[in-house]
Amino acid sequence: MVSMGLKITIVAGARPNFMKVGPILTAIRRAKDKGHAIDCRLVHTGQHSGSQMSDTFFEQLGIPEPDINLGISGGSHAKQTAEIMVAFEADLEQNRADLVVVVGDINSTMATAIVAKKLGVPVAHVEGGLRSGDMSMPEEVNRKVTDSIADLFFTTSRSAGENLLSEGVEPDRIFFVGNTMIDSLLENLDRLEKPAVWEELDLQAGGYLLLTLHRPANVDSSETLSAILRMIGSAASSIRVIFPVHPRTRKTFEHIPALEPNIIPIEPMGYLEFVYLLKHARGIITDSGGITEEATVLGVPCLTARTTTERPETVEVGTNVLLGDDLDSIPDHVERMVSGKWRKGAIPELWDGRAAERIVEEIVGLWEARKIGSRQKDATSA
């Protein structure tokens, strides 16, 4: 046991981040209870504002209040990234850490990783090595930049580790641990909450499809979004399609003149309510990578409205099917989903609810072996 405790700063910024950091915070608390000299500070960048996209998830997942909310939301990618960097730099200088842990692939992930490295603080990337191969996605840029400077990589799949190796990362910095988002999912399955719309719409298990869309390629053009909704609604004419409308999507959605009568738009909801809807759906159509992971573990048929995915295991062994660039094939996919002719899937390796435990075990082991850390009091910024 070392004499000076390990100080970790964990960064969260958007809905998927909260589900990933929750289990890590729990694992850190358990390690501390076992006598390890470890402490943690939680920084919320504020990238997702609004109770349904942010505060609700902290409350429902039992995540403690962040030590600070930087309050950075909205604006262009450049403006948001820059403002997060300025605010996080001030906070990290005030609250020195031995390790900064970033999760996922949002602007907060990249921005805070850059700041930490500039200040001489090692960076661990949870979900390191994911690649879609599509550089038009802001998330792909964020992943590649973050991984180019990170020190430790905690991967959700063997293919993610192979991506890192191909990019020159040393094997001893890569740790295949599983998926912390699935930790949250499995931990909360017996706590799911029936949303108000269940009774309001008289929903029945297996009696509806679920739809989520937020990627720019799908929602920034009213023509494209309208075409997608029209094809889905028409193909699923015998069943309702429940559509929680993402804040980004709403800007375009409000300009669509008419919807197929079976598409039911609703407000975004909390994590426990959304997973309840997902678990009981006939299937889901989505462009969210995280939801494809949840659907795979729940065994729910999933059509991903994208041309690429950074989570190939959900396609290779899971329930996920990638739409590709052929929007005209949407009706065929939806008809197979509604008719119950979808492919069966399995759960990917190590998606067993213990990923966060493995992450913290590795970090504590590295710290106690003096392989990470040593706070640099004299770090300077460029």
N, C-alpha and C positions, 0 to 999 in steps of 0.2 A: 504494500500500500504506500503511495506517495504521500508526502507531507502536505503539499498544497493541492487543493481540490481542482478538479476539471470544471471549467466554466464553459458552458455551451450556450450559444445564441441560436435559436430556431426561428426561421422566418416563414410566415404564412401570408397569403395575400388574396386568395380567391377560393370559392367554394370547394374545389377538389383538394386544395392545400389543407383545408381544415380537417378533412377526413384522413389525410396522410399524416399530419403532425399529431393528431389526438393519440393514437396508439404509441407513438414515440415518447410523448410526454408521460404517458402511463408507465412505459417501460423504464424510463429514467427514474421516476418516483420509486418504482420497485427496486431498482438497482441501489438507490440511495438507502432504502429501508434495509437492504442487505449489508450495509456498511461501506459501500463504495463512496469515495469522496467525489461526488459529482453534483453539479448544480446547473440549472437551466433557466434561461430568460427567453420569453416568447415575444417576438416582435410581429405585429400585424401591420402590414403596409397600408391597408385600407383600399387595395386595388378594386375589390368588389364592395360597393357600398349598398346600404339598404338591408333591412332586417332579414328578408327572405334569402338574400345572396350572401349574408355574412353573419350577423349577430345570432340568428336562429341556430346556425350550425354549432357555434360555440356552446350555446345553451343545451341543445339536444344531445350533443356528443360528450357533454361533461368536461369540456375543455376549459381550463381556468381562464379568467379574464387576462388578456394580453398585458404584459408589463407596459407596453406602449402601443398606441395606434398612430401610425404616422399620418393617417388621414389623406393619403394620396389616391385620388380616383378621377376617372374621366380624362379627357384630353387625348391628343394623338399618342402613338407609341413613343415617339421621341420625347415629347413633353412629360408623359407619365414616367418613363424610364429615368429621365434626368432628375425629376423631382424626387423620386424614390431614392436615387443615389445620394442626392444632397442631404435629405432627411436622415437616411440610414447612416451615412458617414458621421454625422453629428452624434447620433445615438451610440454608435459603436466606439467612437473615440471616448465618449463619456462612460461607457460600460464595456470595458475590455473583455474579450473572450479568448479562449484557447482554440475554439473551433466554431465556425458558423455552419449550420446545417440548412441547406435549401432543398426544397422539394418541387417536383414537377417541372413545368416549362413555360410559366407565365413571365410577364415583364419583371415582376418582383424577383423571380428566381435569378434571372440574368443580372439585374441591376445590383442586387445585394451581394451576389458572388463577386462581381467586379470590385465593389467597394471593399469587401473583406480582403481580397488579394492585394489591393492597393495599400491597405493598412497592415499587410504582413500577417494576416490571420488565415490559417488553413481553412479550406472549404470542403465540406462533404455534400455530395449531390445524391439525394434519394430519388430514385428513378433515373439514374444516369444511364447513358448509352441507348436510349430510345431514339429511333430514327424512322422517319416516314419517307425520306428521300425527296420531299417536296419543299424546296426552298421558298416557295410562294407563301407558305404558312409561317406566320410570325413565331409560332411555337417551335418550329424546326430551327429557326435562327437562334432563338433563346437556348434551345438544347445544345446546339453545337458550340455556341460561345461559352456557355457555362461549363461544358465538359472540356473545353480547351484549356481552362484555367483551374479546374477543381483538382483537389488532392486525393480525395477518397470517393469511391463510386459504389453505391448500393443499388444493385440491379434487380429488376422484377423477373427477368428471364435470362436464359443462357444466350439467346441471340443478342440481347443488349450488351452482354459482356464481350461477345464476338465483335460487335461493332466497335467497341472501345479498343480492343486489341488491334483491330485493323487500322485504327487511327493512331497507334503508337503508344497507348497507355500500358504501363507495366502491369503484369498480372497480379502482383502483390498489392495493388491499389484497388482491385476490383473484388467486390464481395457479392455473390449471388445469394440474396436473402429472402426473396419473395416480394409480396405486394402489400404495403401498409394500408392501401385503400380497402383491400379485402379483409385486413384485420378489423377495420371499422365496421365493414358490412357484417361479418360473422359475429362480432361482439354485440351488434345491435339488432339482430334478427328477431329476438324475443321482445324487443321494445318498440317495434314498428307501430305507428299510429295511423288509424284510419282517417284519411282526410275528409273534410266537410263535403267535398264534391261526391264522395262515395254514396252518401245518402241523398244528396241533392239531385244527383243524376241517376239514382237507383242502379248503380253499377254492380255487376256480378263478376266473380272470378272467371277469367277466360272469356269474358264477354265484350272486350274492347281491345283496341290497340293503343299504344302510347307513342307519342311523337315529340321529339325535341330537336330544335334546329337553332344554331347560333353562329356557325362558321360563315365568314364573309362571303365565300363563293356561293353559299346557298341562300343567304338572307339579305345581302346588301342591294340586290336588284329586285325590284317588285315583280318584274317579269319572270325571273327565275323562281322566286319564292312562290308566286302564284301558280306557275306550271307544276312545281313539285306538289303543292297542296291539292291541286286539281286532280293530278294523276293518282295520288294516294287516296283521296276521297272517293274517286270514281271506282278504283279497284277494290276498295274496302266498303262498298256500298251496303253490304249486309251487316256491318258492324260499326260502332262508333269509334272515332279516333280522338283520344283525349290529348290536347295540345297545350301544355304549360308554355306560355310565351316568354322567352328570355328577353330581358330589357333591350338587348341589341336588336333582336328580331322585331320587337314591337314598333320600332321606328319605321320599318318598311311595311310591316303587317297592317298598320293603320291605313295604308294607301291602297290595299287590295280591295277592289270593289265588292266582291262576293266570294263566298266560300261554299264548298260542297256541304249540304245540310248535315252530313254525319261527322264533320270536323268540328270539335267542340273546344274553342280556345278558353283557357283558364289562366289564372295568375300563377306565377312561380310559387313553390311551396317549400317547406322545410325538408330536411334530409329524411327524417323518419317517415313522413307522409309520402314523399316521392318514392322511396324504396318500397313502401307498401303497394303503391300503384304499379310499380315495375314488377314486383314479385307476382302479382295476380293478373298481369296482362297476358293476352294471347300472344303478343309479340311487341317489339319496339322498333321504331325507325328513328335513327339518331345520327348526329355527326359528332358526338362527344366520345372521345377515347375512353374516358373514365367510365361512362355508362356501359360501353361495350364490355368492359371488365366485369362490372357488376352483373350484367345480363348473363355472361358466360358462367359465373359461379352460381347464379340462381337457376340456370337452365332455361332461360327465357329466349326464344328466337329473336335474333337481332339483325337488322339490316342497317349497315353503316353507309350513310349518304356522303361518301367521299371516294376519291380515286386511290388514295393510299392510306395506310395505317402504320403508326409507330408501335402498335401492339399486335404483331402478326400471330402471336400465340392464340389470340381470341378467334382468329380465322382458322389456324392450323388444327387446333384441338377443341375450340370452343363452339358456341352457337352462332358466332358472328359471320355474316356474309357481306363482302365489300361490294357496293353498288358499282364502282368504277365511274367512267365518264359518260355512260349511256343512260341518260335520264328516261329514255323511252322504255327501258326494261323495268322501271318501277312497278307498273301494273302486274307483271309476271311474278316478281318477288312478293308483292303484297298478297296476291291471290294464293300463292303457296303458303304464306304465313297464316292467312285466314283459314285455309282449308286443313291446316295441321300437317302439311307435307314438308315441313322444314327439317333441315339436318339436325341430328342429335349431336350434342357436344360433351366434352369432359372438362374437368378442372385442371388448369395448368400446374406444372410442378411448383411446389412450395407455396402455393396460394392456400395456405392452411391456417391463417390467423396468427402466425408467430413471427412475421417479418420484423416488426419493431423490436421484439425481444432479441432477435439475431443482430440487428443493427446496433443496439446499445451494448450487447456483449462484445461485439467487435471493437466499438469505440473505446469502451472501458479497458479492454485488453491492450489496445494500442497505446492508450494513455499510460497505463501502469507499466508498460514495457518501455516507456519514454520514446515512443515512435511518433507521437504527435504532441503538439502543444508548445510550451515555453512562450508565454505571453511576451510580445515584443513591445516594451514600453517606449522605445524610441522610433517606432514606425512613423514614416513620413508620407505625405500624399504628394502626388505629382503637381 
